[in-house]
Structures are given as C-alpha cells and as structure tokens.
Amino acid sequence: MSTPAAPGSVMRGAVDLSSLRNRPAAPTTPAPAASAPAGAPAGALPLVFDVTDATFGEVLELSRTVPVVIDLWAEWCGPCKQLSPVLEKVVTELAGRLVLAKVDVDANPQLAQGFRAQSIPMVLALVAGQPVPLFTGAVPEQQVRDVFAQLLQLAAQHGVTGTVPIADGDPAAAAEEPPLPPLHAEAFAAIEEGDYARAISAYEQALSENPRDADARAGLGQVRLLDRVQGADLQAARAAAAAEPQGVPAQFLVADLDVVGGHVDDAFGRLLDLFAALPSDERAPVRERLLELFGIVGDDDARVIRARARLASLLF
C-alpha cells in the first residue's frame, strides 16, 4: 500500500516480484515455509513461519487465499527485534485471517533485492500475489493493528477473504488475550470497518473518562492521522505542496502521508522547514502537528529525538 490511507488504490505492483516468481529450488535443502508442520492435520499451517529465496513461490500462492505479511529482518537489527514480537502478537490475535512470513535479509539476498529493502525492519504484504507496502521501522503496536485492519479491508476488496486453519500446537490456537475495554473495542471495530470518525469518537470518550489512558491517547492520534489522509492522492498532494511552500494545509497533508508511508524523517524535515520559514505568530499549528506526530511515532524513536532537538533549536 503506497500509504495505508488509501487501501482501495494500491494494487499497483509497487515492487516487481516477477524475478522471484517460480524460482527453481536451490541445491541445498530449503527451510520450511508455508507447509504444514509434522503431525498437523491436513491444511493446517503455522501463522508465523520463515520464507527463503527458494520457497517464496509457495508464499505467493498462499496470498491468493489469505493476506501474507512479510517481515524483512536481520539478526543484527535492533529495531527488528522490537518489531517482530509485535507483529507476531497481532497476527496471532487475528487467528488465521492473515499470516506472517519472516525473511532474513542476510540469508536471502534475492528476496531483499526483490523487495527493494533499503532499510529494515521493512514490512509489506502480499494480496493475491501483489505486493502492498505497509511501513518501515519499528512502529507502535496500535499502529500495527490499524495497518493490519486496513490490510484486511483491502484484501476483502480484492476477494482474498480466506482463513488459515491453525495447526495443533500453534501458539495462536491457545492464545487468549484479555478483552479490550469496551470503548477501545468499539474503536478497533470501527477502524476495521474504515469508520474513522466513529473510532475517533470512541477514543475521545475513553480519554474523557480516563485522561491518563495512554493507549486511548495513542490510538486517537493514529486514527486522526488515518482519517486525515483517507482518500488522499499522494502525487496531487506533493504537487500542491510544491506550488505553495508555506501553505500550512498542503504541507501538513504531505507530512501526514509520509508518516503513514513510513517516511518519518521526510515528514519531520518538511514540518521543521515550514516552522523555520513561517513568521513566529503563525508557527503554533506547525508545532502542535509536530508534537502530535512525535506521539504517534514514539518518544523513544531516534527520529523523534532528532526532530525534537531541531525544534528546540528553532524555538530558542
């Protein structure tokens, strides 16, 4: 998905997988991918599995039945170790509505090249054999949930609505997450339906009842972001921003689209440049938008720390 904001318009093959399709098996024994574990009933499949250069064709075929999330990672990558458990948790909770295929980029350079992985962690999906970019970098759990909800919505629009039978012994089979608070559950259901206004209302009510509800605050920021970019055309937005360098709404929209698309540094740089260019009495909305986006990305994220330092230097 070029951005998760416009799921209906992203089946464009942004990544060329033709070189990876129907690849002959490597001479060494490949690692198991989308095959059932030993002793599992026919058709059963682990929800989280490794995929290799040699076994990628099986995953492409599986994506015609159920969305396949691709996690590109490496052992040396610290953010990957933060993100992968979050991906596995959310996939497990969805209990077969999508699966997670993990790609070690060091061991599978052809896949890394095919997916144009310039940095990791990088997460994308396959729907009906077509690539759908999701995000790069370690993102908060709620953002993963929101993006996966949009992915399921996109998959349904393209007729990919299958459910994978869960293998006996798969952690997902016995996973029992505590129920979400009612307003959080209402917000999540609304996100899955693409009704961001209802999700915003639910999170706002949760915050009015408990101003210290950090999950509601994070969810509210993320849903507001998704609502702002829903239906936006990235090329048109960039053209409008280029034509009006100090136009606050135009610059805001491109920054929002960049955050949703994983281009966080670009978004922060754009807004910081705008902040620096504006008269001091017109800067407040830009600072507020930056702070909101900082909260979405996460205060501990290195990109946020760098952007906060630059903002402080501009303020003082």
C-alpha positions in Angstrom: 0.0 0.0 0.0 1.6 3.2 -1.1 0.1 4.6 2.1 -2.2 2.7 4.3 -4.6 5.6 3.9 -6.0 4.6 0.5 -6.3 0.8 0.5 -8.5 0.7 -2.5 -5.9 2.1 -4.8 -2.7 0.4 -4.0 -2.8 -2.9 -6.0 -0.3 -1.5 -8.4 2.7 -3.8 -8.0 4.9 -1.2 -6.5 7.6 -3.9 -6.1 8.5 -6.1 -9.1 8.2 -9.7 -8.0 8.5 -11.2 -11.4 12.1 -12.3 -10.9 11.1 -14.1 -7.7 8.1 -16.0 -9.1 8.5 -19.7 -9.9 12.2 -19.6 -8.9 13.8 -23.1 -9.1 14.7 -24.7 -5.8 18.2 -24.1 -4.5 20.5 -27.1 -4.5 20.6 -27.1 -0.7 17.6 -28.1 1.3 15.4 -25.1 1.8 14.0 -24.1 5.1 10.3 -24.9 5.6 7.9 -22.1 4.6 4.2 -22.4 4.0 4.0 -26.1 4.6 2.1 -27.8 7.5 4.2 -28.9 10.5 4.8 -32.6 11.0 1.8 -34.3 12.5 -0.5 -31.4 11.8 -3.9 -32.1 10.3 -4.2 -31.6 6.5 -4.5 -28.0 5.6 -3.2 -26.8 9.0 -0.5 -24.1 8.8 1.6 -22.1 11.3 0.6 -18.5 11.4 4.3 -17.4 11.6 6.9 -19.0 9.5 10.2 -18.4 7.7 10.4 -18.0 4.0 13.5 -18.2 1.8 14.5 -17.3 -1.8 13.7 -20.9 -2.8 10.3 -21.2 -1.1 8.9 -17.8 -2.0 6.7 -19.1 -4.8 4.6 -21.0 -2.2 4.0 -17.8 -0.3 2.9 -16.0 -3.4 0.3 -18.8 -4.0 -0.8 -18.7 -0.4 -1.5 -14.9 -0.7 -4.3 -15.7 -3.1 -6.2 -17.3 -0.2 -5.2 -15.2 2.8 -3.1 -11.9 3.1 0.6 -12.6 3.8 2.5 -10.1 5.9 6.2 -10.1 5.0 8.7 -9.1 7.8 12.2 -8.3 6.5 14.6 -8.5 9.3 18.2 -9.4 10.3 19.9 -10.7 13.4 22.0 -7.6 13.9 19.0 -5.2 13.6 17.9 -3.9 17.0 14.6 -2.3 15.8 13.7 -5.6 14.1 13.9 -7.3 17.5 11.5 -4.8 18.8 9.0 -5.0 16.0 8.9 -8.7 15.2 7.3 -9.8 18.5 4.6 -7.1 18.0 3.9 -8.4 14.5 3.7 -12.0 15.8 1.4 -11.0 18.6 -1.1 -9.1 16.4 -1.0 -11.9 13.7 -1.7 -14.4 16.4 -4.6 -12.5 17.8 -6.2 -12.4 14.3 -6.2 -16.2 14.4 -5.8 -17.1 10.8 -7.2 -14.1 9.0 -3.6 -13.4 7.8 -0.2 -15.0 8.3 3.3 -13.7 8.9 6.3 -14.7 6.7 9.7 -13.8 8.0 12.6 -13.1 5.7 16.2 -13.0 7.0 17.6 -10.5 4.5 21.2 -11.7 5.1 20.3 -15.3 4.3 18.0 -14.4 1.4 19.6 -11.5 -0.6 17.5 -12.1 -3.7 14.3 -11.5 -1.7 15.8 -8.4 -0.1 16.7 -7.1 -3.5 13.3 -8.0 -5.0 11.5 -6.1 -2.3 13.9 -3.2 -2.7 14.7 -3.3 1.0 16.8 -0.1 1.6 16.4 -0.3 5.3 15.0 -2.7 7.9 12.8 -3.6 9.5 10.6 -3.3 6.5 7.0 -4.7 6.4 4.9 -5.3 3.4 2.1 -7.7 2.4 1.1 -9.9 -0.4 -2.5 -9.9 -1.5 -3.5 -12.1 -4.5 0.2 -12.2 -5.5 0.6 -8.5 -5.5 2.9 -6.5 -3.1 1.4 -4.0 -0.7 4.0 -1.8 1.1 3.0 -1.2 4.7 5.7 0.6 6.8 9.4 0.7 7.6 11.0 0.9 11.0 9.7 -0.2 14.4 6.2 1.2 14.9 3.9 1.1 18.0 1.6 -1.9 18.4 -1.6 0.2 17.9 -0.2 1.4 14.5 0.4 -2.2 13.5 -3.2 -3.1 14.5 -4.5 -0.1 12.5 -2.5 -1.0 9.4 -3.4 -4.7 9.6 -7.1 -3.7 9.8 -6.7 -1.7 6.6 -4.9 -4.6 5.0 -7.8 -6.9 5.8 -10.2 -4.4 4.3 -8.0 -4.1 1.2 -7.8 -7.9 0.8 -11.6 -8.2 1.1 -12.0 -5.7 -1.7 -9.9 -8.0 -3.9 -11.6 -11.2 -2.9 -8.9 -12.5 -0.6 -11.0 -13.5 2.5 -9.8 -16.9 3.4 -8.8 -18.1 6.9 -5.9 -20.3 7.5 -6.6 -23.4 9.7 -4.5 -23.2 12.8 -2.1 -26.1 13.3 -2.4 -28.1 16.6 0.2 -26.8 19.0 0.4 -23.4 17.2 0.6 -20.7 19.9 -2.3 -18.9 18.3 -4.6 -21.9 19.0 -4.4 -21.4 22.7 -3.7 -17.6 22.9 -6.3 -15.8 25.0 -5.8 -12.1 25.1 -7.7 -10.2 27.8 -10.7 -8.4 26.3 -10.2 -4.8 25.2 -12.1 -2.2 27.3 -15.5 -1.5 25.6 -14.6 1.8 24.1 -11.3 0.5 22.8 -13.1 -2.5 21.3 -15.6 -0.1 19.7 -12.7 2.0 18.2 -10.9 -1.1 16.9 -14.1 -2.5 15.3 -14.7 0.9 13.7 -11.2 1.0 12.3 -11.6 -2.4 10.7 -14.8 -1.0 9.0 -12.9 2.1 7.9 -15.2 4.3 10.0 -12.5 6.5 11.4 -15.0 9.2 12.7 -16.6 6.5 15.0 -13.2 5.3 16.1 -12.2 8.9 17.0 -15.3 9.4 18.9 -14.8 6.2 20.9 -11.2 7.1 21.8 -12.2 10.7 22.7 -14.9 9.3 25.1 -12.3 6.9 26.6 -10.0 9.8 27.3 -12.8 11.9 28.7 -13.4 9.1 31.2 -9.7 8.5 31.9 -7.4 11.3 30.8 -4.4 9.0 31.7 -5.4 6.3 29.2 -2.2 6.2 27.2 -3.5 3.5 24.8 -6.5 5.7 24.0 -4.4 8.7 23.5 -2.0 6.9 21.2 -4.9 5.3 19.3 -6.6 8.6 18.9 -3.6 10.2 17.4 -3.1 7.4 14.9 -6.8 7.3 13.9 -6.9 11.0 13.4 -3.8 10.6 11.1 -5.5 7.9 9.1 -8.7 9.9 8.9 -6.8 13.0 7.6 -5.1 11.0 4.8 -8.1 8.8 3.8 -8.6 9.1 0.1 -5.7 11.5 -0.4 -3.8 11.3 -3.7 0.0 11.4 -2.9 1.1 12.8 -6.2 -1.5 15.6 -6.1 -0.7 16.4 -2.5 3.0 16.7 -3.4 2.3 18.9 -6.4 0.1 21.2 -4.2 2.8 21.4 -1.5 5.5 22.2 -4.1 3.3 25.0 -5.5 2.7 26.5 -2.1 5.9 26.0 0.0 4.5 27.9 3.0 0.9 26.6 2.6 0.3 25.0 6.0 -2.6 22.7 5.0 -0.7 21.5 1.9 2.5 20.8 3.8 0.5 19.1 6.6 -1.1 16.6 4.2 2.2 15.6 2.6 3.8 15.2 6.1 0.8 13.0 7.2 1.1 10.9 4.1 4.9 10.5 4.6 4.4 9.3 8.2 1.7 6.8 7.2 4.0 5.6 4.4 7.0 5.2 6.8 8.9 8.2 5.5 9.1 9.7 9.0 12.3 11.7 8.6 10.9 13.3 5.5 7.7 14.3 7.3 9.6 15.8 10.2 12.0 17.6 8.0 9.2 19.1 5.9 7.4 20.4 9.0 10.5 21.7 10.7 11.5 23.6 7.5 8.0 25.0 7.4 8.2 26.0 11.1 11.5 27.8 10.4 10.1 29.7 7.3 6.9 31.0 8.9 6.6 34.2 11.0 6.7 33.5 14.7 3.0 34.3 15.2 2.0 31.6 12.6 4.1 28.7 13.9 1.9 27.3 16.7 -0.2 25.0 14.5 3.0 23.5 13.0 4.5 22.9 16.4 1.2 21.2 17.5 1.2 19.0 14.5 4.8 18.0 15.1 4.1 17.1 18.7 1.1 15.0 17.6 3.2 13.1 15.1 6.0 12.7 17.7 3.5 11.0 19.9 2.4 8.7 17.1 5.9 7.6 16.1 7.0 7.3 19.8 9.0 9.5 22.1 11.9 7.0 22.2 12.3 6.7 18.5 15.6 8.1 17.3 13.9 10.1 14.5 11.7 11.8 17.1 14.7 12.6 19.3 16.5 14.2 16.4 13.4 16.2 15.3 12.7 17.4 18.9 16.3 18.7 19.2 16.0 20.7 16.0 12.6 22.0 17.0 14.1 23.1 20.3 16.9 24.9 18.5 14.3 26.7 16.3 12.3 27.7 19.4 15.2 29.1 21.3 
